[in-house]
Amino acid sequence: MLFSDTFSIPAGATDTPLSRRGSLFEFIKAPTILEIALIQQTGAIGALLASISSGTDILLEEGPIIVAARFPVYPDDFFWRDEAAPPDRLRIATRNTTAGAIVCVTVVKFNPAF
């Protein structure tokens, strides 16, 4: 299974793509190995900060993400990996620290953990 979203974050705003879209993937339904990629497609390096958590596991807290004008490449851009189980919540939040909009791509691979 795969979640993918490309979105523009306005100046000074935050975004949580899974909850904004009301994604069924936000809450883990079965034991899963998550692989996550975030790419900032526009703007200066470090202008977009991200936080990622899966259940009680904090994978990234307000850290910069890769900057590239392309879609994430597997496995090269999938820096975050975690094991999740019901009823964990996957939370990905991005914060634009600039005065202009920034485009971001989020991709999450959901691999069954047997």
N, C-alpha and C positions, 0 to 999 in steps of 0.2 A: 504494500500500500504506500501511497505517496501523497503528501500534502505539498502544494506549491502555490506561492502567491508573489506577485510583483506589485508593489504599492509605492505611492509617493507620500512622504511624511512632510507636512508643512513646517515652516520655520518654528522652532521652539516647541514643537508638539511631540507627543509620544504615540506609539501605535502597538497594538497587540494583535497580530494578524489572525491567530487561531480564534480568539474570542470575538474579534470584530466581525468575522465572517460566520460566527456561530458554528464553527467546524465540529463535526462529530469526532474528529481526532483530538480535540482538546482534552478529553477525559479518556484515559487508557481503559480499554475494554477487556484485554487479555494480556498475558505476559508478552512483553515486546522489547526488542532491542531497537533503540532510537538512534538514528544517525542524522545530524543536523548541519545544514550549511546556510550561512548568511553572507550575502555580498552586497556591499554598498556600490551602486552603479554610477552615481553622480556625487559631486561634492568633494571637498578636501579630505585627505586622510585623517582619521580620528574625529571627523565631524559627526558621525553617527555612532552612538553607544548602544550596546545591547546587553540584556540580561536574559539568561536562560535558566529555567529550573524544571525539574521533573520530580513531582512529589516533593520529598524533603531534600532531594539532591540539588545543590546549586552548581550548575555547570559553568556559568559566566555571570559576573556581577559588574554591570556598568563598564564593559570593556569595549575597545574599538574592534571593528570587524574588517575583513579583507575588502579592498577597494579594487574593482575591476569592471570594465564595461562589457560584461558577458554573463551568461547563465552559469550557475555552479557546475563544476566538473566533478564527477564521481570517480574515484574516492578522494581526489586531491583537495577539494574544498570542504569536505565534511569533517570539520575539526572536532565536533562534539559528539560523543557517543555515551549512551546510558541505558541501563536495564530498567524497565518500568513495569509495574503491575497494577491491576485495578486496586483501588480507585484513584491512582495517581493522576494529577493534572499536569499537562505539559504547558508551560507558560513561556512564551517568547515575547519580550518587550523591547522596543527600540525607541531611542530618544534622539531627536535632532537638536544639536547644540548650536546651530547656525541661524542666520537670518534669511536663508533661502531653502526652498524645498529640496529634498533628497530622495532619490529612488532606491529602493531596497528590494532584494529578492530573498525569499525564505523558502527553503526546501527541507522537508523532513521525510526520511525513509522509515517506515514502520516494518520491522522484520520480526516475524513470529519467533518467540523464544520457547522452544519445546523442552 
